[in-house]
């Protein structure tokens, strides 16, 4: 006999209570929370530096570029829209400065990347004391940064003091002014300066990526009959592609910001070079010769957009920030 509440309905078993969380799941949850806190702790200093050295200056440059530059006839300043960008782009030196820097990068960057990867592969293929010694020797020129590197190159470029004096005399060059100011010489000189200054440091970075390759992978490739060339081209280089992309990205950014070397070479060669040979020199002239800070800020933002666009291509093509495959 059934009641009205159960008539016509099958009796169902009471729902069982949810099982309590196991010790393993609790441990996994605690580990995930700890990893998250650790990640934020490690990111915090970088985030602060990014804000101070990156985002705030970019925001200030953007605000400045949208202002109107004061003039003797109109000393007031206010919102000027994109007038500063028009002033920078329409300047007769603007195109030439970018052609100069692109010519230098077109010579220097491929040689730089081939030198970095090639020498790093040679060092990795020569383990032991010989490889360590060569890595140290390659790094020595990189220790001569900034002014020290420039002084060394001034000595090399001066035919009256240079150890390669015969080379300069064979080219008919008698003074440092002729060596620097001769047509098409400066991109080659700057490429050589930047190559010897930076190649050693980047060899160490790429060599670190090569050292992270599992010995099991290299041994398996060798057992399959891979030669040293095939091992380098088909095994090592695809694995270290993010390191190569990182080196290309940072060197590209450095090339577009070139300022110190042409500025000081112009001084030691008795002003034989154009005062505004690179975009950064043109921005410097706008700011401190013409007192047009909005136009200088506009040039800095144009450089930022160009390097950011090229950098994004390098990042996505190289898998620089991709997930590691285990």
N, C-alpha and C positions, 0 to 999 in steps of 0.2 A: 504494500500500500504506500502510495506516494503522497506527499504534501503538495500544496499549490505552488510552492516555490520550486519544486524539483520535478513537477509533472511534465512529461514530454521532453526532458533534457537528460542527457547522459551525465552521470556523475563523473566529475573530473578530479584527478588527484591534486592535492594541494601543492602550490608552487614551492619548489625547493629554494631555500635562501641562496643568494650569490656566494660563491666560495670566497673566503677571505684572501686578500692579496698574499702571494707567497713571498718568501724572503728574497728570492731571486728578482722578482719584479720590483720590490721596494729598493733593492740595491741598484737595479738598472735606472730607476727613476732618480735616485740620489746621485748616481754617477753622471747622468745627463745634466742635472742642475749644476753640479760642480764644474762640469766642462763648460757650460754656458757662462758661469761666473768667471771662470778662468779666462775664457776668450775675451769677455768684456774688460777684464783687468789688463790683459795684454794690449787690447786695442785702445784703451783710454789715453795713454801718452801720445800715441800716433794721432788720435782724433784731435787732441789739444793742439799738437804741432800743425796738423792739417788746417785747423781753424785759424791759427795765428799766422802761419806762413803761406797759406794757400787761399782759403775762402775769403777771409777778411780783405787781403790785398786785391783779390779779383773784384770783390764788391766795391771797394774804394776806387779802383781803376774804372769800373763801369760807371760809377756815379760821376767821377771826374770827367770822363769822356763825353758825358751828356751835358756838360756845362759850357758856357760861352767864355772864350778866352778874353781877358781884358786887353784893351788897346790904349795907346796914348790919347786917342780921340774919345774913347768910351771906356774909362777905367772900371766901370761896373761889370759885374759878372752875374750870370743867371742861367736859366735853362736854355741850352742851345740846340737840343735835338741831336741830329747826326752831323751837324756842321763840322765837328772835329774830325770825323771819319772822312768827310769830303776833303778837308784841308790836307789830311795825311795822304790820301790816295792820289789826289791831284797834284801833289808836289812833284817837281821834275826829277827828284832824286829817288822817289819811291820805287819805281820799277827797277832801276839799276841796282839798288841795294839788294833786292830780292834775287835778281839774276846773279849777282856776285855770290851770294850765300848758297844759292842752288848749285852754281858751278863748283863751289868748294865741296859741298856735300856729295855731289855726284862723283867727285874724284876720291874723296876721303872715306866715305862710309862703306862702299864695297871693299876697298882695300883693308879697312879696319876690320870688317866682319870676317873676311877670308883669313886675315892674319890671326885674329882671336881664335877662331874655330880650328884652323889648321895647326897652330902652335899648341893649343890645348890638347888636341888629339895626339900630337907627337909626344907631348909630355906624358899623357896617360898611357901611351903605348910603350913608354920607357920607365917602368917602375924602378924604385931603388934610389940610390944616391945620385945617379946621373939625372934622373927626372927632377928630383928636388933641387939640385943645383941649377938646372936650366930654368926652372920656375922662378927661382930667386933672381937669376940674372935678368930674366925678362921683366921682372918687377922693378928693378933699379931705376930705369928711366921714368917710371910712373911716380917715384918718390920726388922727382924734381918738378914739382907742380908750380904753377903761377909764375912769379917773377924769376925764380931760379931757372925754370925751363926757358924763359925768354932770354935771360942772360947767356945761357948756353948757346942758343940759336943765333943771337947777335954775334957771338964769337965765331960761329960757323959761317955766317953770311958775310962777314967782313973779309974781303979778299986779302987785305994786308996782314991779317992775323990768323986766318982760318987754316986748319990743317989740310983742307982740300983746296988750297990756293991754286994749284995747277988746274983743277976743274973749272974754277971761275975764270982764270986767264984763257983757258981754251975756248970759253964762251965769249971772250972779249969783254968781260966785266972786271972793272978795276976798283969800284967803290961799292959800299953797301947800299948806297942810294940807287945805283944802277941795278944791283941784284934784286932789290925789292920792287922798284918802280918799273922795271921792264914789262912790256905787255904780256899778260897771261902768266906772269911768274908768281903773283901773290896767291892764287888758289893752290898752286903746287906747294909753295912754301908753307902755307897754313895747314894743308893736308899732312905734310911731313911732320910739322910740329905737333899736331893733335894726335897723329898716329903713335909717335914714340912716347908721348906723354901719357896716353891712356891705355895702350895695348896691354901692358903688363898687368895692370889691375884687373882688367876684364878677362885675361887668361886665367887668373886665379878663380874668378867667379865661375867661369864655364868649366874649369877643371874640377871644381867642387860638384857640379852637376854630373860630370863623368864618373867621379868617385862614388856617387850614389847608385850607380848601376850595379845590379846584383851580379856577383861573380858566376852564379848559376846560368844566367842568361848568356854571358859571354862564353862560358864553357860549352853550353849547348850549341851555340853558333859555330864555335871552332870544331866541335865534333861533327857537325853537319858539313864540314869542309869549307867554311867561309875563310877567305884570305884576309889579310890585314886591311886591305882596301875595302872589301865587302863588309867586314866587321865595322869599320868606321862609317861607311856610307849608309848601310842598310840597317844597322843595329844601334850604333851609338848616337848618330845624329838625330834620328826620329825621337829617341828618348829624351835628349837634351834640347829639343826644340823650344820649350818654354824658356830655358836659360838663354838661348840664342835670341829669342824674341825680346827678352828683357834687356840684353846688351844693345840690340838694335834700337829699341825704344829710347833708352837713356842717352845713347850717343846721338841720336837724331835730335832730341831736345837740346842737348848741349851744342850741336852744330848751329841750330837756329838762333841760339842766344850768344853767338860769338861776338865778343866785344874787346876783351883785354888784348889779345894778340894783335889785331890790326891797329888798335889805338896806340899801342906802345911801339910797334914797328914804324908807324908814321912819325913818331917823335924821334926815334933813333936815326931815321933816314932823312932828317931835316925837312919834314912835312912834304915828302915826295908823293904821298898817297892822298886820295880824296879824304876829306875829314869825315864824310858820311859814306863809308864803304859797305857797311852792313845795316840792316834795319834797326838794330839796337843802337848803333851810333847815330842814326837819323833821329830816333826817339830822344836820345841824349841831347842832340842839337836843338830839337823842338823845345825841350824842357828848360835847358840852361843857357841857350843862346838866343832863342826867340821868345822865351818865357811863355810858351804856349803849352801848358801842362795838359789841357784836354786832348790836343793832337798827339802828344807823347803817350798818353794813356790809351788813345785809340790804336796806335801802332802796337802797343803791348798786347792789347786784346786781339788784334788781327793775328799776331804771332801765336797767341794762345789757341785760337780757333784752328789755325793751320796745323800746329803740332798736335793738338788734340785729335783732329780728324785723322791724320796719318797714324798717330799712336793707336787709335781704336782699330784701324785696319791691321796693324801689327799684332795687337792683342788677340783679336779674333782669329787671325790666320795662324798664329803660333800656339794658340791654346795656353796663353800665359797664365790665366786664372782658371783654367779648367780643373775638374776634379781628377785627382790621381787615381789610376787604375791599379788595383791590388791583385 
